[in-house]
Amino acid sequence: MIKAATILGEGYLHPSPLQGAVQTGVEETLKRFKKYSPYVFSSHMDTRPDIEEIDKVWHYRTRCGQFDKILFPFYSFSSPFFCYLHMVIRSIKELGIELVHVRNRPLYMPYLRKKLGNKVKLILHEHNQNIADTFSKRKAMEVLDSIDAYVAVSKFTFDYEISNKYPQYKGKSHVILNGVNLEKFRPRWERLDKVKALRDKYHLGNNKVILFAGAIRERKGIHCLVDAMKLVAKRHPEAKLVIAGGSAENLEATDPFAKKVRASSAEISENILWLGYIPPTEIDDIYLLADMFVGPSLWEEPFGLVFTEASASGLAVIGSRRGGIPEIIKENETGSLLDDPENIAEMANKINALLDSPAKCEQFGRSGRKYMEEMFSWDSVAKQNEDLYDKLLA
């Protein structure tokens, strides 16, 4: 089998107990490869060996000591993080890898091309809008010239970075949406005993439950949701908002913004349950607590894995009409879209509309599960990746 490498950014641990969207995408995709032998390059972990095989995926964890980090910029005239990349390149050459797939690190690409030459195919997979938002035109074109293919996680990101700004690169650009683990995130109606046990554990009984899962940070709009819940509670005093998430660093939310949101929620403390940070290994259970999921993102979110997880779990979903979120939520079929997530009345009205109609809430959840099965399986994502590899190596 042809060897294909995936490179994560320096500092990324894989697999990590604090898994983010990038690591999740890599883990879920590579273990489903059928035609390529996958290798993942990430940073050293004290708790794992430097080289190991997991689910037929080879993990190479790179050590770059402080001495190397200090000396490397002097003899390479490069940023310290290129010490990590230099060591990864050495392993890629030793292994005879023919294709390199870089996740969310566009600055790596020109250096990889310089050191690996034109024989190795290079793919840049953007999980954010790094090129359009942070690079000069000269730097962006240097990156895009150095790669064989560009992959965006949503059509929004594709249009934002390529169609609207660098259309001359559309010919080598592609959209591969993220997915969801359909085996892990099972619909509520298949796990009724588990639903009851979890609701008993958190003393939710027959309450109508709205769920938010994600980092407690301003751009996620959690403060707007708390304010909307104050209006919802007037109409549905039995409703509960369950908040699962830590700070931007995926730890317990004790930063100033989180404290401010908690203080704001005090007046409806009976209607809010703070769960704190929930690790990825347990998050699937948390979706079973809810009747609906609300994610009022204020920023142009590139994708939003929480929406796929919520829909796969059989929840009606409410999200912002921003970024890649409308590519996951089908308006009036799997959920609702907020025109302005900072419009508290609009959000409260959409939540109340679903609470007023449990049948519609159920219908949205069932339609959402079906949509995830049709469009967002990781098996499909893996196949799209391998199809792209085939095309580049043909």
N, C-alpha and C positions, 0 to 999 in steps of 0.2 A: 504493500500500500504506500502511496505517496505521503510523505511527511509534511504536515502543515503546522505552522507555529502561530500561536496567539500571544501577543505581548501586552501585558498590563502595565500601567504606569508605575514608576518607582514609588515605593511606599504602599502599593496595593498588596494585601495579603490574600492568599487564595488556597483553599477555601477559608473564608473568614467568618468568625462568629458575629461580626457586625457587617453582614453582607449588604452591599449596595446593588443598584440596578446593573452596573457594569459586570460585577462578579456573578450575579445571578444569571445574566444573559450568557456569559461564558460557560458557567457550570452546566446549565440546562441544555445548551446547544451542543457542546463538544461530545458529551457522552452519548449523543444520539447519532453521531456520524457513522455512516455505513461504508464510505469509499475512501476516506482519508484517515491517516494515523495522526491524531492531534497531540500537540505539545503546548503546554502553557508555561509562560515565563512570568514570574512575579517576584516579590521581594522575600528575603529570608524570614523564616518564622522560627522562633525558639522552640515551639511545641511540635514542629513537623520536620522530617528529614529534608535535606536539600534536593534530593531526587526521589520521587515515588510515583507509583502508578495507582490511580483511582478510577474505577469504572472505565478501564481501557484508555484513559487519558494520562499522558506522562506530564508530571509537574516538575519543573526545574525552578528552584527557588535560589535567587542570586544573592550572594553575600558581597557587599561593597563596604569595606571597612572605612573608618574615619580617616586613616592614613591615605587610602586610595582616593577618597573624596577630596582631600586637601591637595594632593599632588596632581590628580588627573587634569584639572583645568589649566595647570601651568604647561603641561606638555601637549595638550590637545586644543588649547584656546577655546574650550567649550564650557558650558554650564556644568556644575558638579553632578547633576543627575545623569549626565552622559557617561559617567563612570559605570553606572548600572547598565546602561544600554550597550556600552563597549563590551562588557562581560557577557551580556546576552548574545551579542553578535558572534562572539567567539564560540559559544555553544552551538549556535545555528550553523556555523560553518563546519564544526566538527561532526554534527549530526547529518549534514547533507540535506538540509531542509530547503525545499523548492518554492515555498509560498509562505509569506509572513503577513499576518492579519493583526493590525495594531488597533487597540481599543482606546479611543478618546485622547490620544496623544499626538496631535498633528505635528508638533515640533520635532518628533522623532524621525519623520519621514525623509527629509533631505539627507540626514546623517546615515540612515539605513541604506538609502540608494547609493550614497558615496562609498560605503564600506562593503555592501553586498553586490554591487554592480547591477547590470540590467537583466541578468539571467534569472534572478529571484524575483518573483512577482510580489508586489506590495499593495496591500489593501488598507485604507484608513477607514475606520468605522466610528462615526461621530455620534455620541450619545448626548451631546450638547451643541450649541452653536458657536464653538470656539473660533472657527475661521472668520465668520462674518462679524462677530462681536469684538474680538480682541486683536486681530491681525491687521497690519497695513496691507494695502493692495499688493505691494512687492512681496511681502512675506507670504501672503495667502497664495499667490501664484507660484512661488517657489515650492510650497508644500504640494499644491495640486499638480504641478508639473512633474514632481518626483514620484507620483504614485501611478499604479496601473488601474486602480478602481477606488471609488469613494462610495461608502455606504452610509445612509442616514436611517435613523430609527423611526422616522415618520415622514410623511409627505410634507408636513409643515417644515421640518428641518431641511429637507431636500430643497424646497422652494426658497426658504430663507437664505440658505448659504449658496446654493448653486443657481437655480432658475433666476432668482432676482438679482444676484450679485455677480456671479461668475458663470453665465450661461454657456460660455465656450467649452466648459468641462462637462456638460450634460451627457455627452456620449459615453463617458466612463463612470457615470454616477448612477446609483441604484437606491431603492428604498427596500429595506427589509425590516418590517415591523417587529417589535419585541413580542414575546409570547407569554403564556401562563402554563404552569404545571397543572394539567387537568386531572391528574391522579391525586395530587396533594390537595388542591382546592376543590373539594366536592360540594355539590349543592346541598343546601340546608334540608330539603325534603328527603334526602337519602340518609340523613344522620340525625333523625329526630331525637333518639335517646341521648346522643351527645349534646344536642341543642339544649335539652331539658337539664342535663347535668351541669352544663356551663352556666346556664341562666340561674340555676340554684346556687352555684358556687359564688356568683357575683351578686346574688340577691336581686335579680331582675324580674323574677316571676313572670307575669304577663304584661309587663311594661312594653310599650312600643319603643324600639331602640334605633337611634340614629348613630352610625359609627363614623369616626374620623380616625384614620391610621396614617401616620407619617411624622416627619420631624416637626417639632414645635418651633416653627420659625415664621417670620412675618410673611414671606412670599408664599407660604402655603395657605394663607388666609384663615388660619384657625381662629384669630381674634374676631373676624367677621362672622364666622359660624357661631361662636359663643354669643355674640350680640343678637344674631338671628334666633338663637335658641331661646332668648328672653321673650321674644314675641311668640314663638311656637308654644312655650310653656303656658301662656295665657289661654290658648285655645285647647291645648292638649296637656293638661297638668300631669298626666300619667306618662308622658314621653321622657325618655332618658337619652342624653348625649354621652356616648362612651368615647373617650379619647385615649388612643393607644399611640404612644410615641415619646421619644426623648428629645434631646436638643439637636442642633445641627450636626453634632459629632456622634449622634446615636447613643448618647448616654442619658442619664436622668436629666430631665429638663429643669435646671436650676439657674439658668442664665437670666439676665434682666427681662428680656422679652417674655419668657415663659412665666416668670413671677408676675409680670403685669397682666398676662392673660388669666392666670389663676385668680388674681385679686379681682379682676373684672367678673369672673364667673361666680364669685362668692354669693351674690344676691340670688342665684338660682342653684345653690349647692345641692338641693334635693333632686335636681334634674340633670346633674352632671356626675359622671364617674370617670376619674382619672386613673388609668391603669399603669402609666409610666411606659418605659421602653419594653417592648416585647421582642424577643429574638426571633429570627427568621424560622427557626425550627418549631415555633409555637404559634406563629401569626395566623395560620390557617384556622385554628380553633376560634380565634377572636372574631373572624368574620361570621361565624355561626351564631354569635350573640345577637346579631342585628336584623332589622327589617329592611334597612336601606343604608347606603353609604353616601357620604357627602364629602367632596374634596374641592373646596372653593379656591383653587390656585389663583394667585394674583399675577403670576409671571407667565411668560410664554413657555410652559412646560413642554419639553421635547416629546415626551411620551406619557409616562405615568403608569407604572406597573400596578399600583394599588387599584386602579380602575379595572384592569383585567382580572385581578385576584378577587375583587368584590363581585364582578359579574359571574365569574366561574363558580363562586360560592352561592350563586342564586339570589343576589341582592339587586334591588333597584338602585340605580346610581344617579347622583346629581354631581355635575362637574362644570367647570368654567368653559366658555366658548373661546378658549385660548390655546395657542400652541398645538400640540398633537392630540389633545384630549378629545376633540370632536371626531377623531378617527377611531376612537374606542367606544364612544357612547353614541348610539343611534337615537336621535331625538324622537320622543314619544313612542319608542319601541323597546329600548332597554333602559331608558332613563330620561333625564332632562338636562338641558344646558343653560347655564347662567350667562346672560348677556353682560352683566356687570356684577362680579362677585362681591364688590364693595357695596352694592345696593342691598341693604339688610332686609328690606321689605320684600324684594323679589325673591331672595333666598328663603325667607320664612314662608312665603306663599307657596313655593314649590315643595317645600317639606310638608306643609300642611295639606296640600293637595294629595300627596301620597298617603299621609296618615289618615285622611278622610276616606280614602278608598283602598282598603287592604287588598281588594281584588286586583286593582290596577298595579299595586306594588308587587303582588305575586306574579302577575302577567309580565311585568318588566323584568323581574328576576329570572323567570323561565326563558324569556326571549334572550336575555343577556347570556345565560348559560349556553344556549344553542349557538349564539353568535360567536362565543369564545371557541366552541368546538369546531366551528366551520372555518374560522379565520385566524385564530391566535394560538394554535398548539405549537409547542416547542419542536415537535417532530417536523412540522411544516417549516419552521424557521431553520432547522438544521439542514433540511433538503435545499432550501433557497441558498444557504451558504455554500453547500457543496456544488450546487449547480453553477454558482458564480466561479468557484474554484475551477470547475471543468472548463468553463468558457475562457478563463485566463490562461490555462495551461494547454488548451487545445493546440 
